[in-house]
Amino acid sequence: MESSELLEFFENQNLNISNEIWNVEISYSKTNSENKKSEIIKVIELQNKYKSNSLFVNIQKRDSEIYKSLEISGLDGGFYLHKSTENHKSQSIKLNENNLIMSLGFTILSLNLNEIEIDWILRPDTTELFEFYDLENDILLRGEHRIFRIDKNGNIKWEYGGRDIWVNLEGKSEVNIEEDKIKLFDFESNEYVLNFDGELLEDKPRIIKTKKPTFFTNPRRWFNQKVWEHMTKNET
């Protein structure tokens, strides 16, 4: 993927997500005002000092034909709108009953769709946040510097940091949740094994260098690598 194509992808993102209660359409684009289904009923300002493009959220209850649209402005940092799939458990957007959980750059928040109010909002890392994973009844959030376990009320139960940042460019998934433990890989492919309480069970420094992913050997990891490189380049 060329840099121009990658930039186009980041500047024009759309995601549809639904459950038994809600249908939600999320759009982020320089021209995303065209994607609104109805008039904006509320604007949520995250950071007043940041002038950036806005995220638009169109909400519809399944038993209604009425759409409600809201705007979230003041976004800072890069993000990739995606939901969990059967093969890939990471997500930046999750619809949890009546709440929409979103990891957006430096911010993660839970939006109450009934009240159209933010139930909780966090900026837990000193740098950007990436995706999160389901962990029992909580979520496990990967930031650039720290891993966080967060409950449904937005409380941080624990956090963990390794030797390097939680971005791996060699084809290893940074977060792997198994039956009773969590395996983590950092930038240098050091491996850490935690229990669900955030306690370190094993610490395995890297010994053997692994190969970097290519588009043909691991297209998803290759794409995530390009995403991170693009985000870092923009920040610098």
N, C-alpha and C positions, 0 to 999 in steps of 0.2 A: 504494500500500500504506500503510495507516494505521500509526501508531507502535505501537499495540497488536498488530497483526498482525506487524510486524517483530520486536517483542520476543518474541512467541510462536514465531516462526521460529528465533530465536537460542537460545531455551531448549529447543527440541525439534528436534534435528537427527539424521538417520540417513543412513548411506551404506553401500551394498554394493559391494564391489570384488573382483575375482577375476583369476587368471591360470591357467596350466596346472598349477600346483602347489597353490594355496591358494584358499579362499573366506573372505572376511573381512567381518564386519558390524561397523560402528562406530556407536555411539549416544551422544548427549550430551543429557541431559534431567534435569529435577528428579525425574522418576519413572523414569529409565532402568534402575533395578534390575529392573524387570519385563521388560526386553529381554534379559537374560542367558540363554544357552542351557544353562549349567551353573554349578556353583559356581566362585567366583573362586579361581584357583590362584595368583595373584600380584598384589600391589599395588605399583605403581611411583610413588614420590613424587618429583615434579619440584621443588616448592618447599614446604618444610614450613611456611613462615610464611603461606602463602595457604590459606585455608579456602574452597574453592569446590566446585561440582559436579564430578563425575568423568566422565571419558570411559571407556566400556566397549568393549572389543574382543573380539569372538567369533571364534575361529580354527578353521578346519576344513581338514584336508588333503583333497584331492579323492578320494583312494583310501581314505578313512576316514569313518565315520559319527560319530566322536567330536568333540565341540566342546570347546575350551578357552577359558575366559574370563579376561581380566585387566582390572584397573582402573588407569587413569592419573589420579592426583589431583595437586592443587597447581597447577592450570592458572591462568595469569594472562593477561589480555588477551582480546580477542574474536577469533573465527575463524569461517570459513565452510567447512564440509566439502564439498569438491567434487573430482571427478576430471577429467582431461583428456578432451576429446571431439574429434571430427574437425574441428569448426568453431571450438572454443575450446580453445586449447592450455594455458591456465593450469590449475593444480591445487594443492590444498593437501594432497592424499593421493595417494600413488603406491605401487603394489605392484611392486617391482623384484626379481624372482626370489623369494628367501627373506626379503626385507626390506621392511618397511612404512615409508615415509618420510612424516612428518606435520609440517605447519606449523601450530602451535597457539599463537596469541597471540604471546608474546615468544620462543617456543621452537620450534626445528625439531630433529627427532630421527629416527634410523633404528632401527627395532625389528627385531631378528632373531627371526623367527617360529619357527625351529627351537629356539633356546635360550631364547626368551622373555626376552631380555636386550637392553638398549640398546647397540648397537654404537657409536654416537656421538650427541652432543647438543650443540647450539650455541644461544647467545643473542647473535647477532652485532651486532644493532642496538641503539641506545639506546631505541628505541620498538618498536612492534609490527611483526610480519612479516605479509605477506599471502600471495600464492601464489608458486609457482615454475614453471619451464618446463624442458623437456628441451633441453640444449645439448650436442651431440655425446654423450660418455659421462658428462657431468656434469649438474648442474642450475644454473639461473640463478634466484636468489631475489630477490624484490622486498620489501625492507623499507620502512618509511615514510621513512627518511632515506638508506638506502644500497642499492645493487644489489650482489649477491654471486655470484660463481661458485664452486661448491662441488663437489669431486669425490666419488666414491662412498664414500670413507673418511672423509668429514666434514672434509676440509682446505679452507680458503678459499684459492683460487688468486689472486683479486683482488677488490677492491671499488671501487665508484664512487659519488660523490655529485654532484648537480647544484646548481643555484641554489636550488631549493625542494624540498619533499617530493615523493615519488613517488606522488602521488594526483592524478588529473586529473578534474575535474568537468565538463569541457566536451565529453565524448564521445570523446576520444582514448584509445586503448589505451596504457597507460604503457610496456609492453614489447612490442616487435615484433622477432622474430628472423627475419632474412632469410637468403639463401644464404650470405653470408660476412660479415655485419655485424648489429649490434643497434641498432635505433632506439628511443630513449627520449623520453618526454614527461613533464615535471614538472607541478606544480600550475598554473603560469602558462602552460603549453603551450610552454615553451622546448623545443626539439628538440636531442637529442644523438645522434651516430652513433659507435658504438664498433666496434672489431674484436673478434674472439673472445678476444683477449688482454687486453681491458679498456682498450686504448689509444684515446684520443679522436681520431676522424678528422674530425668536423665538429661545430661548435657554432653552432646557429641560434637566436638569441633570438626570442621571439615578436614578430610584427609585426601579424598580422591576428587579431582576436578571433573565436573560434568559438562557436557556439551550444551552450548546455547541453542535454544529452539530455532527452527527455521519455519517458514510458512508451510513447507511440505511435511515436516516431521511432527509439528505440534502447532497448528494454526491458531488455536485459542491462546496458548501461552505467548506465541509470537506477537499476537495482536495486543495482549496485555503489556508486553514489553514496550511496544511502540507507543501505547497510551501513556505509560509512565515516563518515557523519554520525552514525549511531547509536553506533558504537564511540567516536567522539571525544566525544560528549555524555556517555557513561557514564564516560569517563576524567576529565572535568572535573567 
